[in-house]
Amino acid sequence: MVKIMGMFVKVEINNNKCKKVKNCKICEEVCPVEIFKFEKLEENNGIISVIEENEDECIFCNLCLEKCPQKAITIKKLY
């Protein structure tokens, strides 16, 4: 089954790296198809955490990879 953009990808976020920058959300801001969703975890000293990655919508533009200050994101093509 081919998606609209013809991409099958696996988006992975290294939570240990991602949580080093409090309230960053750069990946959410730069993603043109809004695959990232966050929540604030009070038990985690207010550090945000990715709660959803809508991989089916990813168009493999690499903006999140390029802009992530912690290099916490990897995207793998599955085809």
ChimeraX commands (.cxc) that place a marker at each C-alpha (Angstrom):
marker #1 position 0.00,0.00,0.00 radius 0.5
marker #1 position 1.45,3.35,-1.02 radius 0.5
marker #1 position 0.68,6.56,0.85 radius 0.5
marker #1 position -0.02,9.83,-0.94 radius 0.5
marker #1 position 3.63,10.87,-0.87 radius 0.5
marker #1 position 4.85,7.36,-1.64 radius 0.5
marker #1 position 6.87,7.14,1.56 radius 0.5
marker #1 position 7.07,4.43,4.17 radius 0.5
marker #1 position 9.19,5.57,7.07 radius 0.5
marker #1 position 9.97,4.77,10.69 radius 0.5
marker #1 position 10.49,7.83,12.87 radius 0.5
marker #1 position 12.44,7.21,16.05 radius 0.5
marker #1 position 13.20,9.67,18.83 radius 0.5
marker #1 position 15.92,9.03,21.38 radius 0.5
marker #1 position 14.10,10.19,24.50 radius 0.5
marker #1 position 17.32,10.44,26.51 radius 0.5
marker #1 position 18.69,12.98,24.05 radius 0.5
marker #1 position 15.39,14.74,23.44 radius 0.5
marker #1 position 14.70,15.42,27.12 radius 0.5
marker #1 position 18.04,17.18,27.62 radius 0.5
marker #1 position 16.57,20.38,26.18 radius 0.5
marker #1 position 13.58,21.50,28.23 radius 0.5
marker #1 position 10.53,22.48,26.17 radius 0.5
marker #1 position 12.35,22.43,22.84 radius 0.5
marker #1 position 9.64,21.24,20.37 radius 0.5
marker #1 position 11.66,22.36,17.33 radius 0.5
marker #1 position 10.68,19.21,15.45 radius 0.5
marker #1 position 7.01,20.03,15.97 radius 0.5
marker #1 position 7.55,23.59,14.77 radius 0.5
marker #1 position 9.43,22.70,11.56 radius 0.5
marker #1 position 7.45,19.64,10.46 radius 0.5
marker #1 position 5.25,20.63,7.49 radius 0.5
marker #1 position 2.87,17.69,8.04 radius 0.5
marker #1 position 2.72,17.87,11.85 radius 0.5
marker #1 position 3.74,14.32,12.74 radius 0.5
marker #1 position 4.89,15.20,16.29 radius 0.5
marker #1 position 2.63,15.80,19.28 radius 0.5
marker #1 position 3.88,16.62,22.79 radius 0.5
marker #1 position 2.73,16.58,26.37 radius 0.5
marker #1 position 4.22,18.20,29.43 radius 0.5
marker #1 position 5.10,15.74,32.17 radius 0.5
marker #1 position 4.93,17.27,35.62 radius 0.5
marker #1 position 6.69,14.29,37.18 radius 0.5
marker #1 position 9.55,14.94,34.78 radius 0.5
marker #1 position 10.26,18.48,36.05 radius 0.5
marker #1 position 8.17,19.97,33.26 radius 0.5
marker #1 position 10.21,18.42,30.47 radius 0.5
marker #1 position 8.05,17.75,27.45 radius 0.5
marker #1 position 7.79,14.33,25.91 radius 0.5
marker #1 position 6.75,13.20,22.45 radius 0.5
marker #1 position 3.47,11.35,22.77 radius 0.5
marker #1 position 2.77,10.69,19.12 radius 0.5
marker #1 position 4.62,10.25,15.88 radius 0.5
marker #1 position 2.25,10.11,12.92 radius 0.5
marker #1 position 4.69,8.31,10.66 radius 0.5
marker #1 position 2.13,7.68,7.93 radius 0.5
marker #1 position 2.13,11.39,7.12 radius 0.5
marker #1 position 5.93,11.82,7.02 radius 0.5
marker #1 position 7.19,13.07,3.65 radius 0.5
marker #1 position 10.87,12.49,4.49 radius 0.5
marker #1 position 11.79,16.17,4.17 radius 0.5
marker #1 position 14.46,15.82,6.92 radius 0.5
marker #1 position 13.68,19.20,8.49 radius 0.5
marker #1 position 13.34,17.65,11.94 radius 0.5
marker #1 position 16.67,15.85,11.51 radius 0.5
marker #1 position 18.44,19.03,10.44 radius 0.5
marker #1 position 16.96,21.29,13.13 radius 0.5
marker #1 position 17.05,19.00,16.19 radius 0.5
marker #1 position 19.77,20.47,18.46 radius 0.5
marker #1 position 20.30,17.13,20.21 radius 0.5
marker #1 position 20.28,14.97,17.05 radius 0.5
marker #1 position 17.65,12.85,18.78 radius 0.5
marker #1 position 15.66,11.92,15.66 radius 0.5
marker #1 position 16.29,9.19,13.13 radius 0.5
marker #1 position 14.15,8.46,10.11 radius 0.5
marker #1 position 14.43,5.18,8.27 radius 0.5
marker #1 position 12.96,4.41,4.88 radius 0.5
marker #1 position 11.15,1.08,4.98 radius 0.5
marker #1 position 11.02,0.37,1.27 radius 0.5
marker link #1:1,2 radius 0.2
marker link #1:2,3 radius 0.2
marker link #1:3,4 radius 0.2
marker link #1:4,5 radius 0.2
marker link #1:5,6 radius 0.2
marker link #1:6,7 radius 0.2
marker link #1:7,8 radius 0.2
marker link #1:8,9 radius 0.2
marker link #1:9,10 radius 0.2
marker link #1:10,11 radius 0.2
marker link #1:11,12 radius 0.2
marker link #1:12,13 radius 0.2
marker link #1:13,14 radius 0.2
marker link #1:14,15 radius 0.2
marker link #1:15,16 radius 0.2
marker link #1:16,17 radius 0.2
marker link #1:17,18 radius 0.2
marker link #1:18,19 radius 0.2
marker link #1:19,20 radius 0.2
marker link #1:20,21 radius 0.2
marker link #1:21,22 radius 0.2
marker link #1:22,23 radius 0.2
marker link #1:23,24 radius 0.2
marker link #1:24,25 radius 0.2
marker link #1:25,26 radius 0.2
marker link #1:26,27 radius 0.2
marker link #1:27,28 radius 0.2
marker link #1:28,29 radius 0.2
marker link #1:29,30 radius 0.2
marker link #1:30,31 radius 0.2
marker link #1:31,32 radius 0.2
marker link #1:32,33 radius 0.2
marker link #1:33,34 radius 0.2
marker link #1:34,35 radius 0.2
marker link #1:35,36 radius 0.2
marker link #1:36,37 radius 0.2
marker link #1:37,38 radius 0.2
marker link #1:38,39 radius 0.2
marker link #1:39,40 radius 0.2
marker link #1:40,41 radius 0.2
marker link #1:41,42 radius 0.2
marker link #1:42,43 radius 0.2
marker link #1:43,44 radius 0.2
marker link #1:44,45 radius 0.2
marker link #1:45,46 radius 0.2
marker link #1:46,47 radius 0.2
marker link #1:47,48 radius 0.2
marker link #1:48,49 radius 0.2
marker link #1:49,50 radius 0.2
marker link #1:50,51 radius 0.2
marker link #1:51,52 radius 0.2
marker link #1:52,53 radius 0.2
marker link #1:53,54 radius 0.2
marker link #1:54,55 radius 0.2
marker link #1:55,56 radius 0.2
marker link #1:56,57 radius 0.2
marker link #1:57,58 radius 0.2
marker link #1:58,59 radius 0.2
marker link #1:59,60 radius 0.2
marker link #1:60,61 radius 0.2
marker link #1:61,62 radius 0.2
marker link #1:62,63 radius 0.2
marker link #1:63,64 radius 0.2
marker link #1:64,65 radius 0.2
marker link #1:65,66 radius 0.2
marker link #1:66,67 radius 0.2
marker link #1:67,68 radius 0.2
marker link #1:68,69 radius 0.2
marker link #1:69,70 radius 0.2
marker link #1:70,71 radius 0.2
marker link #1:71,72 radius 0.2
marker link #1:72,73 radius 0.2
marker link #1:73,74 radius 0.2
marker link #1:74,75 radius 0.2
marker link #1:75,76 radius 0.2
marker link #1:76,77 radius 0.2
marker link #1:77,78 radius 0.2
marker link #1:78,79 radius 0.2
view
